[in-house]
Each structure stands twice: as C-alpha cells, then as structure tokens.
Amino acid sequence: MIYTVGNTVMIGKPVKVFVNGNKVDGAYYADTERGIVEFYPQPPRIKKPERDQVYSRTLRGKVTVEPMEQA
C-alpha cells in the first residue's frame, strides 16, 4: 500500500514508518509493496540556486507502517 502525508495526516491518522526495523523521521512517501521510503533528512537543507526545493533521500528495504497512538 502507498502511504503519503496527504492520505494519512490530513484525515487524522498519523503513522510511524520503519525500514528494516529502523524508524524513519520525516517520511512523506512510503510504498510497502515496493519497499521504498522517501524522506527529508534533518536538519532540512535548501537546494541552491532554486531555493524552492528541499533535499530528500530514498531508502529501500522492508517497509512497515504503524499507526501512532492518539491520546
């Protein structure tokens, strides 16, 4: 299944993303079938000279997505 920021947080279901058992902070796209996660590393870095884009990274492996507990 494909998880994006738009289809999880906006409808009130935030999730945690794991690749090979390691939590990935800043993930904005996760495909559990293909094993791909795209995320923004912290601290964010701006691409130059565009200045309207942020560097992102892609991880591959066994992707699992779990819902966060809401208090």
C-alpha positions as a Python dict, from the first residue, in 0.01 Angstrom:
ca = {
    (1, 'M'): (0, 0, 0),
    (2, 'I'): (116, 353, -69),
    (3, 'Y'): (117, 595, 224),
    (4, 'T'): (168, 969, 176),
    (5, 'V'): (145, 1269, 404),
    (6, 'G'): (-177, 1368, 227),
    (7, 'N'): (-362, 1043, 285),
    (8, 'T'): (-257, 986, 647),
    (9, 'V'): (-214, 1309, 844),
    (10, 'M'): (-481, 1513, 667),
    (11, 'I'): (-751, 1260, 754),
    (12, 'G'): (-635, 1234, 1116),
    (13, 'K'): (-436, 911, 1103),
    (14, 'P'): (-67, 989, 1162),
    (15, 'V'): (168, 693, 1120),
    (16, 'K'): (522, 580, 1203),
    (17, 'V'): (737, 444, 918),
    (18, 'F'): (1005, 178, 963),
    (19, 'V'): (1265, 49, 713),
    (20, 'N'): (1430, -279, 813),
    (21, 'G'): (1309, -216, 1169),
    (22, 'N'): (1456, 135, 1198),
    (23, 'K'): (1222, 431, 1245),
    (24, 'V'): (1243, 697, 973),
    (25, 'D'): (1160, 1053, 1078),
    (26, 'G'): (1045, 1300, 814),
    (27, 'A'): (897, 1038, 579),
    (28, 'Y'): (650, 1179, 328),
    (29, 'Y'): (607, 876, 98),
    (30, 'A'): (612, 504, 179),
    (31, 'D'): (532, 214, -53),
    (32, 'T'): (513, -111, 141),
    (33, 'E'): (483, -335, -167),
    (34, 'R'): (788, -197, -349),
    (35, 'G'): (988, -130, -28),
    (36, 'I'): (1056, 240, -91),
    (37, 'V'): (1052, 530, 156),
    (38, 'E'): (1123, 892, 66),
    (39, 'F'): (1205, 1131, 349),
    (40, 'Y'): (1352, 1469, 435),
    (41, 'P'): (1671, 1435, 645),
    (42, 'Q'): (1703, 1663, 947),
    (43, 'P'): (1802, 1944, 957),
    (44, 'P'): (1646, 2034, 621),
    (45, 'R'): (1876, 2174, 354),
    (46, 'I'): (1760, 2401, 71),
    (47, 'K'): (1870, 2328, -285),
    (48, 'K'): (2063, 2608, -447),
    (49, 'P'): (2014, 2801, -675),
    (50, 'E'): (1642, 2703, -693),
    (51, 'R'): (1568, 2788, -326),
    (52, 'D'): (1217, 2645, -355),
    (53, 'Q'): (1312, 2277, -310),
    (54, 'V'): (1445, 2073, -19),
    (55, 'Y'): (1691, 1784, -42),
    (56, 'S'): (1529, 1443, 5),
    (57, 'R'): (1658, 1088, 34),
    (58, 'T'): (1525, 745, -63),
    (59, 'L'): (1560, 429, 143),
    (60, 'R'): (1489, 75, 23),
    (61, 'G'): (1417, -236, 224),
    (62, 'K'): (1137, -398, 422),
    (63, 'V'): (891, -115, 487),
    (64, 'T'): (633, -130, 766),
    (65, 'V'): (385, 139, 861),
    (66, 'E'): (221, 151, 1204),
    (67, 'P'): (-44, 393, 1332),
    (68, 'M'): (55, 626, 1615),
    (69, 'E'): (-131, 605, 1944),
    (70, 'Q'): (-353, 906, 1992),
    (71, 'A'): (-417, 1022, 2346),
}
